[in-house]
Amino acid sequence: MAAKARAVFVCQQCGNRELKWAGRCAECGEWNSLVETIEQPRKADAVRLPAGAAGAGVQRLAELAPESLERLDVPLGEIRRVLGGGLVPGSVVLIGGDPGIGKSTLLLQLAAAMCCQDRTVLYVSGEESARQIKLRAERLGVRAPELLLLAETDVDVVLDAVERQRPGMVVIDSIQTMYSASLGSAPGTVGQLRECAQQLIGLAKRTDVPVFLVGHVTKEGAIAGPRVLEHMVDAVLYLEGERFQAYRILRAVKNRYGSVDELGVFEMTDAGMAGVDSPSAVFLAERVARAPGSAVTVTLEGTRPLVVETQALVSSSFLAMPRRSANGIDAGRLALLLAVLGKRAGLALGNQDVYVNVVGGLRISEPAADLALAMAIASSVRDRPLPDDMALFGEVGLGGELRSVGSVERRIKEAESLGFRRVLLPARNAGGERLGSIELTGARTLMDAIELCL
């Protein structure tokens, strides 16, 4: 007797299946994540191969000839940097970001740029009609005769179109709108996401066609759907930035073919996304001279040094628990620096509100920015500005000591190119009194740095 379809409740976070609905998932503990799904019976397994046939594709590693990885050239330099130098044939890239941040705009521009290299690109949209995409293309000035549009949500129709057209690249906007008729659940559920992604990944590996998947994000900022979706693809990119600012940052959090430390900087204009060749100059463009609470640091993102301004505002608090606001840095890192400043440097911050901001919407996770952040806070407390021509970098330890950082010469050369003449850094990194036209000032502790500058 043939098995019948049945209703199960599937967690949209971890994929756990329950026969009855519950307010909280028993596996991951997420609330209100169980969604009813109609589970169709699986088809009978295929006949197994004879003994010995299953190992026909097994090869010895030592017998494989080394081959260089040929990447497809990506005309947009910032995307090429984040991908690690180009697009690998057959790779699957998942790109996420907040609604309205510019994911579809960026990928439409990338598709048009790839078409200019005599490649056919298939742009599949499950959220917009072909006419709506045409209107956006006209606004962006996209003129690409080799760009093919398909407004479809059935993944089987998409797979058939790719097999027939054999494009040079495929864009799926978005993976949450795709569904497979073999499953009875609605688009966007765990089962549909896993099934559609698996079929698209299999197609990419089989045909060597690179595929870009647009992913929705949750309110926490993670890509919606099961975590396994990020493990299945080759690269995961996030498009970040404040909606009311013009700059966007493309950051890789996973890349099987390159570094995850690289980032690309774009400016949102009326004509779409424009790559920023010198992000450091952009981040410092509106810096106010001789402003207390302002410090400039040189952070390293992959192979790219970035000169950014950090700002701090310290004011008297009228609350029982003073405010601690961190924009662009980890809140735990701010709490650590405030504790070191209070214990080691003698700054009374227990009754002060502290606000810290990284200008330009950039998020810094590197410890080398500790010194600049701490000095910006001390500058605001004493209401005395730091020297305008000085950049600072170094890691602050719990004992108030300044610890050395890497890639010092690259950081200093980037600061020198922007007109800075002095650099305050850990004593172990100083090595001498000058490097080129830059005057180096080494400090062993955070207290020494405060005495030297303030």
Sequence and secondary structure as in RCSB ss.txt:
>XXXX:A:sequence
MAAKARAVFVCQQCGNRELKWAGRCAECGEWNSLVETIEQPRKADAVRLPAGAAGAGVQRLAELAPESLERLDVP
LGEIRRVLGGGLVPGSVVLIGGDPGIGKSTLLLQLAAAMCCQDRTVLYVSGEESARQIKLRAERLGVRAPELLLL
AETDVDVVLDAVERQRPGMVVIDSIQTMYSASLGSAPGTVGQLRECAQQLIGLAKRTDVPVFLVGHVTKEGAIAG
PRVLEHMVDAVLYLEGERFQAYRILRAVKNRYGSVDELGVFEMTDAGMAGVDSPSAVFLAERVARAPGSAVTVTL
EGTRPLVVETQALVSSSFLAMPRRSANGIDAGRLALLLAVLGKRAGLALGNQDVYVNVVGGLRISEPAADLALAM
AIASSVRDRPLPDDMALFGEVGLGGELRSVGSVERRIKEAESLGFRRVLLPARNAGGERLGSIELTGARTLMDAI
ELCL
>XXXX:A:secstr
     EEEEEETTT  EESS  SB TTT  BT EEEEEE           TTTTTTT   GGGS       B  S
SHHHHHHHTSSB TT EEEEEE TTSSHHHHHHHHHHHHHTTT  EEEEESSS HHHHHHHHHHHT   TTEEEE
E  BHHHHHHHHHHH  SEEEEE GGG B TTS S TTSHHHHHHHHHHHHHHHHHHT  EEEEE B TTSSBSS
 THHHHHSSEEEEEE  TTSSEEEEEEEEETTS SS EEEEEEETTEEEE S HHHHHTTT  TT TTEEEEEEE
ETTEEEEEEEEEEEEE  SSS  EEEESS HHHHHHHHHHHHHTS    TTEEEEEEETTS     GGGHHHHHH
HHHHHHHT    TTEEE  EE TTSBEE  S HHHHHHHHHHTT  EEEEEHHHH SSEETTEEEEEESBHHHHH
HHH 
